Amino acid sequence: MNKYFSLVLFAHTVFAMPFAIIGFFLAVTTTTHEFNWLKLFLMLLCMVFARNAAMAFNRYLDRDIDAQNPRTAIRDIPSGRISSNEALIFTIANSLLFILTTLLINKLCFYLSPVALAVVLGYSYTKRFTPLCHLILGLGLALAPIGAYLVVAGEFAMLPIYFSLAVLCWVSGFDIIYALQDEEFDRQNNLNSIPALLGKKKALTVSSFLHFLAVVFVTLPYLFTDLSWFYLSGVLFFILLLVYQHQLVKPDDLSKVDRAFFTTNGIASVVFAVFFLLDAILRNQL
C-alpha cells in the first residue's frame, strides 16, 4: 500500500484540502444548515478519492513522457515501482469510490460527480494541446471549495465561488512556476506550457498576475459576509507568502522552485484556512 502513497503524492492534498474545509464551514456559518460529522467525513473522503484518481491517472497517462524527462524518470511507473496497469486500476477504483461517496451525500453532488471527474482527469491530456493546461489544473482544484459547500448546503451560492476563483488563480500561478523546470523539455517534445510558449521571464509575469487575481478573490468575501479583521489577517499572511514565493524564483535561478511550490504554498493554504476557522470561532459561529 505504501507504494500508492508515493504514486499519488498524498502530501499534495494540502493544497486543496484546506480550501475544501473552508467551503464546508462557509456553508455551516452562512446558511441555516448545521454542522454534521458524517457530512464532513464524506467530504474528506471525496477529496481523497478525487485526488487519488487524478494523480494516478496523470502518472499513468504521462508514463512515457516521464520516462524521457530526467527530472521525472524516477517516478513510480518509469522506475518500475508500480506497473501502468496497477496505476490504471487504482484510478478506476478511486473514481468509483468518489462517485459512490457523493451518492451518500446528496443528489446534486452525485449528479455533478462525473463533471468533477471529467475536469480532474481531463487535465492530464491538456499539456498535449494547450498552454492553458495550468488553468485546467487550477480549475480542478478550484472545485474543492464549491464542492464542499454543496455537501452541506445542497445548492449553489456566490460566496464559495469567490474562494474557488481564488484557488483557480493561485494554483495556476504556482503551477506555471513549477513548469519553469521543464521549459526546454516541453519545447523539444511538443508539449504545451506557459513557460514553453513565453519563456521564463514572461511566464513569471503571468504567474504574478494570476496571484494578484487570487488576492482579489480571497479579499472579496470580506465585503459580502460577516468576516472580521482576523480573516483579513489570514489574507495578509496569504499575500506575504505569495510575494515570498516570487522572490524565491528568478528566470536565471530555479534552485528554489521546490521550496516555492511545495513548502510555501502548503503553508499558505493551511494557515489561511486556520485563520478562517479561528475567525468563525471568535465570532461564535462555530
BELTA-V910247 format. One record per backbone hydrogen bond with DSSP energy under -1.0 kcal/mol. NH is the residue of the N-H (numbers start at 1). CO is the residue of the C=O. If there is no record, write none. Layout:
BEGIN
NH_CO, NH_CO
END
This chain:
BEGIN
4_1, 6_2, 7_3, 8_4, 10_5, 12_9, 13_10, 14_11, 15_12, 17_13, 20_16, 21_17, 22_18, 23_19, 24_20, 25_21, 26_22, 27_23, 28_24, 29_25, 30_26, 31_27, 40_36, 41_37, 42_38, 43_39, 44_40, 45_41, 46_42, 47_43, 48_44, 49_45, 50_46, 51_47, 52_48, 53_49, 54_50, 55_51, 56_52, 57_53, 58_54, 59_55, 60_56, 61_57, 62_58, 63_60, 66_62, 67_63, 69_65, 72_69, 73_69, 75_72, 79_75, 80_77, 81_76, 82_76, 87_83, 88_84, 89_85, 90_86, 91_87, 92_88, 93_89, 94_90, 95_91, 96_92, 97_93, 98_94, 99_95, 100_96, 101_97, 102_98, 103_99, 105_102, 106_102, 110_106, 111_107, 112_108, 116_112, 117_113, 118_114, 119_115, 120_116, 121_117, 122_118, 123_119, 124_121, 125_122, 126_123, 128_125, 129_126, 130_126, 133_130, 135_132, 136_132, 137_133, 138_134, 139_135, 140_136, 141_137, 142_138, 144_141, 147_143, 148_144, 149_145, 150_146, 151_147, 152_148, 153_149, 154_150, 162_158, 163_159, 164_160, 165_161, 166_162, 167_163, 168_164, 169_165, 170_166, 171_167, 172_168, 173_169, 174_170, 175_171, 176_172, 177_173, 178_174, 179_175, 180_177, 181_178, 182_179, 183_180, 186_182, 187_183, 188_184, 189_185, 190_187, 191_186, 192_127, 197_193, 198_194, 199_195, 203_199, 204_200, 205_201, 206_202, 207_203, 208_204, 209_205, 210_206, 211_207, 212_208, 213_209, 214_210, 215_211, 216_212, 217_213, 218_214, 219_215, 220_216, 222_219, 223_220, 227_225, 232_228, 233_229, 234_230, 235_231, 236_232, 237_233, 238_234, 239_235, 240_236, 241_237, 242_238, 243_239, 244_240, 245_241, 246_242, 247_243, 248_244, 250_253, 253_250, 257_254, 260_256, 261_257, 262_258, 264_259, 266_262, 267_263, 268_264, 269_265, 270_266, 271_267, 272_268, 273_269, 274_270, 275_271, 276_272, 277_273, 278_274, 279_275, 280_276, 281_277, 282_278, 283_279, 284_281, 285_280
END
